[in-house]
């Protein structure tokens, strides 16, 4: 079985990080193909390999699987460890993953993912404040119910992969997610696969105007560790 996972810029692409990290953490082999965001709209170029014109995309032989959640569900049918074995932990993880997939729009918009910088954010909107409070609540609940150190127990599963971009956002913008949430952030940022992703993000020379404009709208850059 040979997979190819197509992702975009490490620095920007939160959706790409999720299946990439999951496959790395579970030691699911794949060929790693990067298609960078090269313009304000990448839709036409990405349509060559993605039915939605977006990433990530998993290629399995002559089968194309798209969307981070679709890829996760596909992998769960074929590999152990994507979801927790414990029924209660699995139910929590699946609900939290789908909540992340469909929600937290203020967090996405007001704290855009940019791995290589640190930002003094603008004052929080009410919507962002609610999103940060909810994500802190979820992380504390997951660790409290399962005993951690991961969000659904002793093992890294899909819930950790789906909230991994949130860990980068917490660090980039200095968000307060409580003691339990911060402990999980520190833990996942230390994961070897997350460190690999960050190293590759910092080494990227690509800058895409739209993503950089989104970053500027989120606050003031106070440190930039990306290659010049």
DALINPE-V216317 format. One record per residue. N is the residue number from 1. RES is the residue in one letter. PHI is phi in whole degrees, 0 to 359 (NA if undefined). Layout:
# DALINPE-V216317
N&RES&PHI + N&RES&PHI
This chain:
# DALINPE-V216317
1&X&NA + 2&X&236 + 3&X&261 + 4&X&239 + 5&X&253 + 6&X&259 + 7&X&229 + 8&X&244 + 9&X&310 + 10&X&299 + 11&X&293 + 12&X&255 + 13&X&272 + 14&X&294 + 15&X&295 + 16&X&295 + 17&X&302 + 18&X&301 + 19&X&290 + 20&X&301 + 21&X&294 + 22&X&300 + 23&X&293 + 24&X&296 + 25&X&294 + 26&X&266 + 27&X&57 + 28&X&268 + 29&X&291 + 30&X&201 + 31&X&276 + 32&X&260 + 33&X&241 + 34&X&255 + 35&X&241 + 36&X&290 + 37&X&295 + 38&X&248 + 39&X&208 + 40&X&300 + 41&X&233 + 42&X&254 + 43&X&303 + 44&X&297 + 45&X&294 + 46&X&287 + 47&X&297 + 48&X&296 + 49&X&228 + 50&X&232 + 51&X&296 + 52&X&262 + 53&X&70 + 54&X&227 + 55&X&241 + 56&X&275 + 57&X&221 + 58&X&251 + 59&X&253 + 60&X&236 + 61&X&65 + 62&X&265 + 63&X&252 + 64&X&250 + 65&X&242 + 66&X&239 + 67&X&77 + 68&X&301 + 69&X&287 + 70&X&301 + 71&X&295 + 72&X&297 + 73&X&295 + 74&X&297 + 75&X&294 + 76&X&296 + 77&X&285 + 78&X&238 + 79&X&221 + 80&X&286 + 81&X&94 + 82&X&294 + 83&X&247 + 84&X&298 + 85&X&286 + 86&X&296 + 87&X&297 + 88&X&292 + 89&X&295 + 90&X&294 + 91&X&298 + 92&X&298 + 93&X&298 + 94&X&293 + 95&X&295 + 96&X&294 + 97&X&297 + 98&X&290 + 99&X&295 + 100&X&296 + 101&X&295 + 102&X&255 + 103&X&237 + 104&X&59 + 105&X&293 + 106&X&294 + 107&X&297 + 108&X&296 + 109&X&280 + 110&X&272 + 111&X&226 + 112&X&302 + 113&X&287 + 114&X&208 + 115&X&297 + 116&X&270 + 117&X&234 + 118&X&236 + 119&X&228 + 120&X&274 + 121&X&285 + 122&X&292 + 123&X&307 + 124&X&292 + 125&X&285 + 126&X&300 + 127&X&295 + 128&X&292 + 129&X&301 + 130&X&294 + 131&X&296 + 132&X&294 + 133&X&296 + 134&X&292 + 135&X&292 + 136&X&296 + 137&X&297 + 138&X&300 + 139&X&296 + 140&X&294 + 141&X&296 + 142&X&298 + 143&X&291 + 144&X&295 + 145&X&287 + 146&X&262 + 147&X&89 + 148&X&65 + 149&X&281 + 150&X&269 + 151&X&289 + 152&X&229 + 153&X&133 + 154&X&283 + 155&X&247 + 156&X&291 + 157&X&224 + 158&X&300 + 159&X&297 + 160&X&292 + 161&X&296 + 162&X&288 + 163&X&266 + 164&X&303 + 165&X&301 + 166&X&296 + 167&X&295 + 168&X&298 + 169&X&296 + 170&X&303 + 171&X&290 + 172&X&300 + 173&X&255 + 174&X&64 + 175&X&284 + 176&X&266 + 177&X&244 + 178&X&79 + 179&X&295 + 180&X&294 + 181&X&297 + 182&X&293 + 183&X&298 + 184&X&292 + 185&X&303 + 186&X&299 + 187&X&294 + 188&X&285 + 189&X&295 + 190&X&272 + 191&X&296 + 192&X&305 + 193&X&291 + 194&X&295 + 195&X&292 + 196&X&296 + 197&X&301 + 198&X&295 + 199&X&301 + 200&X&292 + 201&X&297 + 202&X&293 + 203&X&275 + 204&X&290 + 205&X&262 + 206&X&293 + 207&X&230 + 208&X&250 + 209&X&302 + 210&X&297 + 211&X&293 + 212&X&291 + 213&X&292 + 214&X&299 + 215&X&298 + 216&X&299 + 217&X&286 + 218&X&275 + 219&X&162 + 220&X&253 + 221&X&292 + 222&X&250 + 223&X&203 + 224&X&225 + 225&X&259 + 226&X&285 + 227&X&300 + 228&X&266
